[in-house]
Amino acid sequence: MDRRNFFQGSAAIAASGLAGCASTAPVAAAGQPLFEVPRVALPIVGSAQVFPVRRIYCIGRNYAAHSREMGSDPSREPPFFFQKPTDAIQHVPAGTVADHPYPQLTKNYHYEAELVAVIGKGGRDIPVGQALEHVWGYTLGLDMTRRDLQRFMGEQKKPWEIGKSFDHSAPIGAVHPVAMTGHFTRGAIWLKVNGQVKQSADLSQMIWSVAEQVSQLSQANALFPGDIIYSGTPENVGPLVRGDLVEMHIDGLPNLSIRIT
């Protein structure tokens, strides 16, 4: 089945604002909390406010060459999404190099450089032509992956959440409002390890644009303010070892750097 016809015939397309989604939100239980759960939020560039993070969505295999290197056919595969827990976020301030711990259980730890869209207006079944109205800002992030665990679980035909959803698996920069940057439809994205270029592509090479991702995702889940979407990684993902310096770049955003410890 052609990827771009996969979602045709789904629920009728109708934009829905935040108020329309509010009734689907879980109702908080009354009473004193037994303990406090830390709030996860990202700094907003140029503001004293912060951006609270509700859910982290990630799209898989959204650049054709990366899809092929992962053993898929990008001409036939429909888009798919997975999630990371919000406490996987590791904020990396611009101009710093953050220590990033090599995780447990893996011997094949991979980088994946990605543009991240942040949602400021909720909705269901959002038309592509209106999807960017729901994007409040952008940043850049790394979708860190325990590749050996992901592949092993895939071979077992079991969920491979353990390969993607773990502590510190979402290094990310501060949020840049669309009013400051505009929307990202093209521009260089690259990643270096110890100064050597490993990933290099253009955002225009995405199979599914940010607008299409918002639209498709909103057909499966109501989107809410605070949701963020990792928009896929270019080809040439690869392993890291302790001591490696990782630097990521997207045109129009400050670089993000981590050192594997």
C-alpha positions in Angstrom: 0.0 0.0 0.0 1.3 3.4 -0.9 2.4 5.4 2.2 0.6 8.5 1.3 -2.7 6.7 0.8 -2.5 4.7 4.0 -4.6 7.0 6.1 -7.2 7.9 3.5 -10.6 6.7 4.5 -9.9 7.3 8.1 -12.0 9.5 10.4 -13.4 12.7 8.8 -10.9 15.4 8.8 -11.8 18.3 11.1 -9.6 20.7 13.0 -10.1 20.7 16.8 -8.7 23.3 19.1 -7.5 22.9 22.6 -10.9 23.4 24.1 -12.2 20.5 22.1 -9.6 18.2 23.6 -9.9 19.3 27.2 -12.8 17.0 27.9 -10.7 14.0 27.1 -8.0 14.8 29.6 -7.7 12.6 32.7 -9.4 14.0 35.8 -7.0 14.6 38.7 -8.0 12.8 41.9 -8.8 15.0 44.8 -6.7 15.0 47.9 -3.1 15.5 49.1 -0.6 13.7 46.8 1.3 10.9 48.6 4.5 12.3 47.0 5.5 14.9 44.5 6.4 13.9 40.9 8.9 16.3 39.3 7.5 18.5 36.6 9.3 18.1 33.3 9.7 21.4 31.4 12.1 22.9 28.8 13.4 26.5 28.8 12.0 28.8 26.2 14.5 31.0 24.5 14.0 34.7 25.2 11.4 34.1 28.0 11.3 33.5 31.7 8.5 31.0 31.1 9.1 27.3 30.5 7.5 24.8 28.2 5.9 21.9 30.1 6.3 18.5 28.4 3.3 16.2 28.3 4.3 13.4 25.9 7.2 12.6 23.7 6.3 11.2 20.4 8.9 9.9 17.9 8.4 9.0 14.2 10.4 6.0 12.9 12.3 5.8 9.7 11.4 9.2 8.2 14.4 9.6 5.9 14.5 7.1 3.0 18.2 6.3 3.3 17.8 5.6 7.0 14.8 3.5 6.4 16.8 1.4 4.0 19.7 1.0 6.4 17.2 -0.3 9.0 16.0 -2.9 6.5 12.7 -1.2 5.4 11.2 -0.1 2.1 10.4 3.6 2.4 8.1 3.5 -0.7 5.6 1.2 1.0 5.9 1.6 4.7 3.3 3.8 6.4 4.4 6.2 9.1 4.6 4.8 12.6 5.2 6.4 16.0 6.5 5.4 19.4 6.9 7.2 22.7 9.5 8.0 25.3 8.7 8.9 28.9 9.0 12.6 29.7 11.5 12.0 32.4 13.9 10.6 29.7 14.6 14.3 28.8 18.1 15.6 29.4 18.1 19.3 28.7 21.4 20.5 27.2 21.9 24.2 27.4 23.4 25.9 24.3 27.1 26.4 24.4 27.7 23.6 26.9 28.8 20.0 26.7 26.6 17.8 28.9 27.8 14.6 30.5 25.6 11.8 29.1 25.8 8.4 30.9 26.3 5.3 28.9 23.2 3.2 29.7 22.9 -0.2 31.3 22.3 -3.4 29.5 23.6 -2.4 26.1 26.8 -2.9 24.1 25.7 -1.1 21.0 24.6 2.5 21.9 23.5 4.7 19.0 22.9 8.4 18.2 20.1 9.7 16.1 19.9 13.4 15.4 16.5 14.9 15.0 14.4 18.1 14.6 11.9 18.4 17.4 8.5 20.1 17.0 6.6 21.3 20.1 2.8 21.5 20.1 1.1 24.5 21.6 -2.5 23.9 20.4 -4.3 20.6 20.7 -6.5 18.8 18.2 -7.8 15.7 16.6 -7.8 14.7 12.9 -5.9 17.9 12.1 -5.8 18.6 8.3 -2.3 18.9 6.9 -3.0 22.5 5.7 -3.7 23.6 9.3 -1.2 21.4 11.1 1.6 24.0 11.4 -0.9 26.2 13.3 -0.6 23.7 16.1 3.3 23.9 16.3 4.4 26.5 18.8 8.1 26.1 18.4 11.1 23.9 17.6 14.3 22.6 19.0 16.8 19.8 18.2 17.3 16.6 20.0 18.9 13.1 20.1 16.9 9.9 20.0 19.4 7.8 21.9 18.9 4.1 21.2 20.1 0.8 22.7 20.3 -0.7 19.3 21.2 -4.3 20.3 18.1 -4.4 22.6 15.9 -2.9 20.0 17.0 -5.4 17.4 16.8 -8.4 19.7 13.3 -7.6 20.8 12.3 -7.0 17.1 13.6 -10.4 16.2 11.6 -11.9 19.0 8.5 -10.0 17.7 8.2 -8.2 21.0 7.8 -4.5 21.7 11.2 -2.8 21.5 10.4 -0.1 24.0 13.5 -1.1 26.1 15.7 0.0 23.2 14.2 3.5 23.0 12.6 4.4 26.4 15.1 4.7 29.2 16.8 7.2 31.5 18.4 10.2 29.6 17.4 8.8 26.2 16.1 12.2 25.0 18.8 14.9 25.1 17.3 18.1 23.9 17.8 21.8 23.6 15.7 24.8 24.7 12.5 25.6 22.8 12.6 28.3 20.1 9.2 29.9 19.4 8.0 29.8 15.8 7.7 33.6 16.1 11.5 33.7 16.3 12.5 31.0 13.8 9.6 30.4 11.5 8.9 26.8 10.5 11.6 24.3 9.5 11.0 22.8 6.1 14.5 22.7 4.9 18.1 23.3 6.1 21.1 21.2 7.0 21.0 18.7 9.8 24.2 17.0 10.8 25.9 15.1 13.6 29.6 14.7 14.4 31.4 12.3 16.7 34.8 13.5 17.9 34.8 16.0 15.1 34.0 13.5 12.3 30.8 13.9 10.4 28.6 10.9 10.7 25.1 12.1 9.7 24.5 14.8 7.1 21.2 15.5 5.3 18.6 18.2 4.7 15.3 18.5 6.5 13.6 18.6 3.1 14.5 15.0 2.7 12.0 13.9 5.3 9.5 11.4 3.9 6.8 13.0 6.1 7.0 16.7 6.8 6.3 18.1 10.2 2.9 19.2 9.1 2.1 15.7 7.8 3.4 14.1 11.0 1.2 16.3 13.1 -1.8 15.5 10.9 -1.2 11.7 10.9 -0.4 11.5 14.6 -3.6 13.4 15.5 -5.6 10.7 13.8 -4.3 8.1 16.3 -4.1 10.3 19.4 -5.6 13.6 20.4 -2.7 16.1 20.6 -2.4 18.5 23.5 -0.3 21.5 24.3 3.0 20.2 25.7 3.3 17.3 23.3 6.6 17.2 21.4 7.5 15.2 18.3 10.9 13.9 17.3 10.7 14.1 13.6 13.1 11.3 12.5 16.8 10.9 11.8 18.9 10.8 8.6 21.0 7.8 7.6 24.3 6.6 9.1 23.3 6.1 12.7 26.1 4.4 14.6 27.6 3.3 17.9 29.1 5.4 20.6 31.6 4.5 23.4 32.5 6.3 26.6 34.5 9.4 26.0 33.0 10.2 22.6 32.0 13.8 22.0 28.8 14.2 20.1 27.8 17.5 18.4 24.5 18.0 16.6 23.5 20.9 14.3 20.4 22.1 12.5 20.5 25.3 10.5 18.8 28.1 12.5 19.3 26.5 15.9 22.2 26.4 18.3 24.2 23.2 18.3 23.7 20.5 20.9 26.7 18.7 22.4 27.1 15.8 24.8 30.0 13.6 26.0 29.4 10.0 26.7 30.5 9.1 30.2 
